[in-house]
Amino acid sequence: MRKAFDIVKAHYDANDRRDIDGMLTDIAADCRWTEMDGFPCAGTYVGPQEIFKNVFQALGNTFDGYTFKLERLLDAGDDVIAIGDYSATHKQTGKSFKARVVHAWRVADGKIRHFEQFTDTLRIAESMR
């Protein structure tokens, strides 16, 4: 069985390729995915379809060029921590942002079971006004 680190890395590799199916492949049906309060798609979503609709699709509808650039990926056994940067341009305002971000992942039985995002929501909100 693949290690948690490899599963999360595969998610980011798929993200770099803009491969949504690859990003969703290892997400468990009961995965709880939490976007930070103050973020444009804040909330907790359960399962790949809800995550796709309320996070990936929502961000694509709101921003042009939405990107996560991974800086470091830290292996903590069943937990994996990613550190990097978001950047994008808001479609309505034309304003761009760059914000630091940390993702906390939990993997069990070969599937992503939990994701939580921590980011500078102020930078993103400023691009939307």
Steps between C-alpha positions, in 0.01 A plus 500: 500500500622851419608725784295807594780725373486336154120528482505871581793560264301329222215745569735797456660345191151471348431862601814611315370319189151656547369141523180524709430126477851430629447746785180321605623141454623440855232701683283270712122507464481624862792744482436820695655795311508831688567836336582774751241745631535822300610314186271540195378138521520464880342195653537127544409275208470122506602277211657557159187637328435763770869595504508535123183713485556721807878544478667421167212608274409798720856633495517454122177696460626787718868530406720482191826309529434371852824326597649327801879488491640240737812608688538216753326173575558362850455131584348431843384143448124496436506881506659710228556877512539711186632856497477726199331791329168568332474750217224603261314791346140569596284486187270793588748747649810409298703520822768239571617355828771281644445338841695256717320176578535184707305182427461231767416152365404174671521171308371161616459169319648644181249786471492869590263526797547860612630827361520838669619826350664795681563814294513878502136562412549878513726496190238303309210718618687816394515367143121459503418866587 
